[in-house]
């Protein structure tokens, strides 16, 4: 039985263990506090009733005799008419106070009897006031009214006051008893609280020890394996099964180690692929046709005696290949990348001066931002060979840039021939998937540069970034390069 309970406890989720421990600890506390609150509520309610009754009775006794005797005297000496006097209202208010006091179901029996006596006295006062009113109407009965006032009214109001004082006295006695009972109750509660605190403390210590043991033991095992992994040993695995969460963590940790091994192998393969891609791109930059045509142009300019253009083209060609090599760096600044593109455009503008103009309008605030080497030149080359050369008349390539939503955008726009919607969809699809091996050489050449650039951007910065092509046939093409800022 104990083994079964222990097994169930070990496999219980940690959050449930903690909830159970809270319930076990809080349940006796809640029961104890509920009993205390109920008792205190009842006693306070009774105490409030006693105070309320004493307050009402006190207001009665302080004012009633003096005011009623004086008001009766004023009526007898005819300083007030009976209608102007407050005698009826005073009797009605006094009767109302007696009615409200009688509603208390917890009154002492002797105080209930006193209230009945007061009610009887009030009825007698009503009888006396009726007789005084009758005598006043008949006239010439001043002596009889004075006698009623002295021998009846004042005596009865004195009895009312004395009875009310007795009522208040015994109510105060009950209040004192109630206070003594509450003090005794508080003393008992204090002793019970001490005992409950000791029991709950012992219970908390026992539960915390069991829960901590069920956590720390498998955690120590996980810590041992973690240290081994941190030391470079990816062959270790943990065998911890205790606890629902920690057991799942153990299995997840083993899966993570296996996944790390797979990812390491994948990274190794991707690095090899990246090196191959960069080599292919570099080889594409050292295009024999481009180099032959450039050198041929230089020879033609030299023969024509245009020494300044010869120097400019040789400088641009030197700068082009220097930027292509990039001192072995894979990531360069926008400033260096733009120098590479401008050197390429300067060479091509000499060759295609009748059809090519260009403009670079990238804000200087982006010059120190980073970009993979040889990102923009393949796009510009496509714009020239597949856009502007296929359209009659002067063509323009514009390179701009901006920052938006925490990202950097470089735009390469041309007003060349553009492309149809079908061709545009094919280009964007192949940029993401790579060139079609079955396509003709011209089509593969057009897509290779864009696909290569897109792949290198994503391998460096993630799949969120890359390039996208927009085009309208007969109007031109716009390539957007999205990079992290």
MARLUM-397179 format. One record per residue (C-alpha): x, y, z. Coordinates in steps of 0.02 Angstrom, whole numbers, plus 50000, padded with zeros to 5 digits. Example, Ala and Ser with C-alpha at 12.3 -4.5 7.8 and 13.67 -1.06 7.14 Angstrom:
BEGIN
506154977550390
506844994750357
//
This chain:
BEGIN
500005000050000
501395012150048
502365007849889
500825011049783
500525027949865
502365032549842
502315027549659
500755037949629
501545052649722
503165051549621
502215051649456
501055065749507
501395082249415
502345095049517
500965108149505
499695095549571
500865090749714
501005108949764
499115111349752
498805095949861
500055102449989
499155119249993
497475110650017
498145099450157
498905114450245
497485126750215
495995115450249
496165114950440
496595133350439
495035137450338
493915126950451
494665134750607
494525152450541
492735149250481
492205143850656
493055159050732
492245170850607
490505163450634
490675164550823
491335182250818
489975187150696
488595180850811
489355188850964
489635205450877
487865204950811
487195202250987
488345215751055
487715227950923
485915223750970
486285227451153
487125243951112
485695248750996
484385244751128
485335254251263
485535269151146
483695270051107
483215268251290
484475281651341
483735294451222
482015290251293
482515292651476
483545308551453
482215318951369
480495311751395
480045316451577
480705334251570
479915338251403
478235329851437
478015337851609
478455355151542
477355353451388
475885347951498
476135362951614
476125375051466
474465367651408
473695368951582
474185387251604
473555389951426
475225396451358
474895383951219
473305376851153
473105358151158
473195357350968
474825367250967
475645356051098
476755340951059
475955329551191
475165317651065
476755316950959
477835313851113
476735299351167
476745292350990
478655293450977
478865285351148
477695271251098
478705269050938
480315267151038
479495253851147
478915244750990
480675244750916
481435238551079
480175224351089
480715218050916
482365212050990
482105193251009
483575191851129
482905203251267
482965197251446
481265191951513
481305205151652
481685218751524
480225212751418
479135214951571
479835232551599
479395237151421
477605231351452
477555242251608
478185257251508
476845254151377
475525254051516
476225270251587
476125278451417
474315273251400
473965281151571
474805297251515
473695297051363
472175295551478
472785310151586
473075321351437
471325317251373
470585322551541
471605338851539
471005342451363
469195339351414
469345350751567
470075364551458
468605363351340
467365364251485
468315378751565
468575384651745
469475368651798
471245374951820
471425367751996
470865350451941
472115350551796
473535356051910
473095341752026
473135329451879
474815336451826
475585335252001
474815319152064
474655309151904
475705315451757
477325318951852
477215302851951
476935292251793
478335300951695
479465297651845
478965279351837
479355279051651
481075286551681
481455274551824
480905259451723
481955264851573
483475267251686
483215249551752
483055243251573
484705251651525
485575245251682
485185227151644
485605229351460
487315236151511
487515221251627
487205209751477
488475219751377
489775217251514
489415198651516
489555198051328
491225207251336
491875195051467
491325180451358
492205188051207
493805190451306
493755172351361
493435167151183
494925177251121
496025168851251
495455151651191
495705156651010
497475162451049
497905145651128
497105136350983
498085147050859
499725142450942
499295123850935
498695125150755
500265134750706
501375121150778
500385107350691
500355116450524
502225120250538
502605101950565
501465097250419
502285110050304
504025103850348
503545085850311
502695090150146
504085101850090
505375088250125
504435075450021
504135087349877
505915094149878
506615076549876
505515071849729
506205087049636
508035088249687
508495070049657
508055069749471
508695087649454
510405082149517
510395068449385
509935081049250
511295092749314
512595079049297
512095075649117
512005094249079
513795096849141
514375082449032
513515090248881
514255107248923
515955098848924
515665093148746
515105075248777
513545073148670
513485054348692
512735054948869
510885052448909
509865054249068
508825039949138
507755050049259
505925044849260
505325051549429
504005065149423
502855069449279
503695085749228
505475080249266
505205063749178
504585073149026
506055085149044
507245070449049
506535063248888
506535080548808
508345083048860
508835066548779
507885071748622
508785088448627
510485080048633
510005069348484
509355084748393
510955094248430
511955080248352
510835080948199
510955099948190
512835099548204
512905087848057
511665098747964
512685114548000
514245105947938
513365101347777
512615118847758
514315126847782
515005115747646
513535120547536
513795139047576
515625138247533
515185129547370
513855142647330
515035157147368
516375149047260
515145147147117
514625165247137
516445171247139
516785160946985
515265168846903
515975186146942
517605181646854
516595179146695
517775176346547
516575185446430
516445200346547
518335200846571
518675198646383
517425212346336
518105224246467
519915221546413
519385223246231
518565239846273
520145245746361
521195241146207
519965250446095
520045265946207
521945265046211
522025264246022
520845279146014
522025288646128
520715291246267
521955289246409
520785296046543
519455282846508
520785269246500
521385274146675
519585275246738
519115258046670
520685249646736
520355257446907
518535251846904
519045234246850
520325233546990
519045239747117
517765227247052
518885212047080
519545218847245
517765220247310
517355202947241
518745195447345
518235206047497
519815201647595
519015184847636
517525192547725
515785185447700
514865200747770
515305218447713
514585235847739
513315243747623
514665256547582
515865243147517
514465233947425
513955249947336
515765253047284
515765235747205
514145239247112
514705256547055
516355249646987
515355236846888
514155250246821
515595261846775
516375248046668
514725243646586
514255261746556
515825263946449
515295248846346
513435253046340
513515272046348
512115273646221
510845263646322
511385264046506
511215276946641
511255273446828
510915282146993
511365276947172
510275285747302
510505275147459
510445286047618
512115287947708
511305281947870
511315264347795
513145264447741
513785255647897
512415242347896
512935224547852
512555214447695
513225198147622
514615201147497
514125201747313
512255203847345
511805218747236
512955216147084
512105200247019
510425209347028
511115224446935
511875212746804
510165204646777
509365221846760
510625226346624
510685210246522
508875204246540
508005221046556
508825236046476
509725227046332
508075219346276
507225236346260
507585249646133
508215266646188
509075273146343
508855263046502
509085268146684
509545258046838
509145266347006
509745259547174
508845266447328
508635261347509
507625264647666
507285258547844
505535252947891
504825242548036
506575238548101
507165231447933
508265238147793
507625238047614
508725240347459
507825242847293
508585239947119
507405246846985
507595247346796
506475253446656
506915238946543
505785226846452
505055219546611
504215202546609
502505194546594
501505188846745
501885170546705
503745173846693
503715184246852
502855170146948
504135157846880
505595169146931
504955171647110
504605153047128
506345148147067
507185161247177
506545151547327
506805134047256
508375136447150
508615135846961
507725122446860
509045110046801
507995106046647
507835124246593
508865131446450
510545139346487
509935157246464
508475154946584
509565146246713
510845160246701
509505173346732
508865164546889
510535158146956
511165175047020
509515179547105
509295162247181
511085162247243
510895179247326
509245174347407
509965158047475
511475166547552
510415180047635
509275167047713
510715156147772
511505171347856
509975180147930
508495168147924
507025163847811
506135180347849
507375189747741
507845188347557
507365195847390
505735198347296
505435203347114
504035214447048
503865218046863
502695224746729
502975219846549
503525234546444
503815245846597
505225238346699
505715227846849
505975231347034
506965219547149
506765221847337
508155215847454
507565214247634
508905213247770
508965215147959
509485232448017
//
